[in-house]
C-alpha cells in the first residue's frame, strides 16, 4: 500500500500483478485530478491496480477507485489493454461521478 500526503487527499493504492511504480503515481495523480473542485471533504480515496497474468483476456489491465466524498461513496472502474489506458479511463469516469 502506498500513501501520499500533503494538502491533497491521501490516496491509498493497492497493486496486484506486474504494476510499475510510474503507474502507481499516474493513478494517484489521476484520482486527485478527478477530485479537483469536488464539493465536500474527501474522507478516503483508495485505488486498486491489477494486471492479470498470461494467458490474459483482451483487457488485462484493471483500475478501480473507491472514494468517500462528503459521506457519499463513489466507485469507478476501467479495464484496458494497458494500465495507462485503464487509468485514463478511470480518471474520466470518476470525474463524471464527482460532478454528478
Buried (B, 14 or more C-beta within 10 A) or exposed (E): EBEBEEEBBBBBBBBEBEBEEEBBBBBBBBBBEBBEEBEEEBEEBBBBBBBBEEEEEEBBBBBBBBBBBEEBEBEBBBBBEEBBBBBBBBBBBBBEBBEE
